[in-house]
Amino acid sequence: MLLYDRITKIDELGTAGSKLLSGFQQALEFIRKPAIDKNSKLVNSIIKANETERLKAYINFECKNRKDVVRNATNLGSCKQGLLHLIREVKVVLDELDDIKANVTNVSQRMHGKLSALSDPDIDVKLNELRIDNNVDKNAACSHSGSTDVSATNSKEKTDYTSLAFLMVGIYEMVQEDYLMQERIVFALDLNMSTEELENYCQMWSLHPFINDEITHQAWKYIR
């Protein structure tokens, strides 16, 4: 189903983004690695005792291999550009999820009345209702396994569409918040940010703090 494909794509892009952000972090930390303290008497004595043209060039280049500096500078730019492209891809998928949400909501409204806007507490309440409904359905299936009730089937179909519509609203809002966080991180990346700030960004990206796995797992029950 398209919903499953889109959520899977979001996960894949999130993983790819985490790798790019880590690459940006590693490249930046290498470039910012402090040079040898030439004010130290001990360091100066060691340099003078072993001074060669190669050592001079190394020190003048802030004690870094020229090729390593070029490679990391290239990686820094590539990772930033990769993240910018990735954010655009996530936005495309997010728009597709918005279309799916609208379609499911429209069907639910036609079948079962108006679906009002939800807040996070509403979604939590709905999850509890879905757990209860699932248990009731299982018990009903056991007690009426030998008969077919058309009206019950139609009612169940309406309930499923309404439940999926509620879940789609929850999924879309979660993914949207995650996207906005990632977008802020990408546009905040620069050469002057602190090591601690960059580390926090990497952790936030990997943790997906706005994603509620329970809502996603509930949705899978309706699309398998």
QUIJO-V902076 format. One record per residue. N is the residue number from 1. RES is the residue in one small letter. D_LAST is the distance of its C-alpha to the last C-alpha in Angstrom with 2 decimals. Layout:
# QUIJO-V902076
<<N,RES,D_LAST> <N,RES,D_LAST>>
This chain:
# QUIJO-V902076
<<1,m,8.18> <2,l,11.47> <3,l,10.62> <4,y,8.98> <5,d,12.07> <6,r,14.43> <7,i,13.70> <8,t,14.02> <9,k,17.18> <10,i,18.52> <11,d,18.29> <12,e,20.06> <13,l,22.68> <14,g,23.28> <15,t,24.01> <16,a,26.24> <17,g,27.99> <18,s,28.74> <19,k,30.43> <20,l,32.41> <21,l,33.54> <22,s,34.64> <23,g,36.51> <24,f,38.23> <25,q,39.24> <26,q,40.72> <27,a,42.61> <28,l,44.03> <29,e,45.15> <30,f,46.93> <31,i,48.72> <32,r,49.78> <33,k,50.94> <34,p,54.49> <35,a,57.42> <36,i,60.15> <37,d,62.53> <38,k,65.69> <39,n,67.67> <40,s,67.59> <41,k,70.92> <42,l,69.33> <43,v,66.83> <44,n,69.64> <45,s,71.83> <46,i,69.12> <47,i,68.48> <48,k,72.19> <49,a,72.67> <50,n,69.97> <51,e,70.19> <52,t,69.26> <53,e,68.21> <54,r,64.69> <55,l,64.60> <56,k,66.05> <57,a,63.36> <58,y,60.67> <59,i,62.13> <60,n,62.62> <61,f,58.94> <62,e,58.16> <63,c,57.79> <64,k,54.73> <65,n,54.37> <66,r,54.53> <67,k,51.77> <68,d,49.47> <69,v,50.19> <70,v,49.47> <71,r,46.23> <72,n,44.97> <73,a,46.10> <74,t,44.17> <75,n,41.05> <76,l,41.48> <77,g,41.47> <78,s,38.64> <79,c,36.34> <80,k,37.23> <81,q,36.62> <82,g,33.33> <83,l,32.19> <84,l,33.38> <85,h,31.44> <86,l,28.28> <87,i,28.64> <88,r,28.87> <89,e,25.65> <90,v,23.84> <91,k,25.40> <92,v,24.05> <93,v,20.42> <94,l,21.21> <95,d,22.55> <96,e,19.45> <97,l,17.39> <98,d,20.16> <99,d,19.74> <100,i,16.02> <101,k,17.09> <102,a,19.94> <103,n,18.05> <104,v,15.61> <105,t,18.73> <106,n,20.79> <107,v,18.57> <108,s,18.53> <109,q,22.29> <110,r,22.94> <111,m,21.08> <112,h,22.04> <113,g,24.88> <114,k,25.51> <115,l,23.29> <116,s,25.85> <117,a,25.82> <118,l,24.56> <119,s,26.29> <120,d,25.06> <121,p,26.42> <122,d,24.62> <123,i,21.23> <124,d,22.24> <125,v,23.28> <126,k,20.05> <127,l,18.15> <128,n,20.61> <129,e,20.11> <130,l,16.35> <131,r,17.19> <132,i,19.80> <133,d,17.74> <134,n,15.11> <135,n,18.18> <136,v,19.83> <137,d,16.99> <138,k,17.02> <139,n,20.80> <140,a,20.89> <141,a,18.73> <142,c,21.21> <143,s,24.24> <144,h,23.32> <145,s,21.58> <146,g,24.31> <147,s,24.20> <148,t,22.20> <149,d,22.77> <150,v,22.05> <151,s,23.00> <152,a,20.78> <153,t,17.79> <154,n,18.84> <155,s,19.41> <156,k,15.99> <157,e,14.52> <158,k,16.99> <159,t,16.22> <160,d,12.48> <161,y,13.61> <162,t,16.39> <163,s,14.48> <164,l,12.12> <165,a,15.47> <166,f,17.09> <167,l,14.54> <168,m,14.83> <169,v,18.56> <170,g,18.41> <171,i,16.42> <172,y,18.81> <173,e,21.83> <174,m,21.03> <175,v,20.57> <176,q,23.65> <177,e,25.74> <178,d,24.81> <179,y,25.78> <180,l,29.03> <181,m,29.90> <182,q,29.41> <183,e,31.45> <184,r,34.24> <185,i,34.34> <186,v,34.64> <187,f,37.37> <188,a,39.21> <189,l,39.66> <190,d,43.33> <191,l,46.05> <192,n,47.59> <193,m,44.73> <194,s,45.40> <195,t,43.89> <196,e,42.59> <197,e,40.92> <198,l,39.19> <199,e,38.03> <200,n,36.58> <201,y,34.69> <202,c,33.20> <203,q,32.10> <204,m,30.60> <205,w,28.62> <206,s,27.19> <207,l,26.48> <208,h,24.45> <209,p,26.07> <210,f,24.26> <211,i,20.67> <212,n,19.31> <213,d,16.62> <214,e,15.90> <215,i,14.91> <216,t,12.47> <217,h,10.94> <218,q,10.86> <219,a,9.05> <220,w,6.09> <221,k,5.91> <222,y,5.92> <223,i,3.80> <224,r,0.00>>
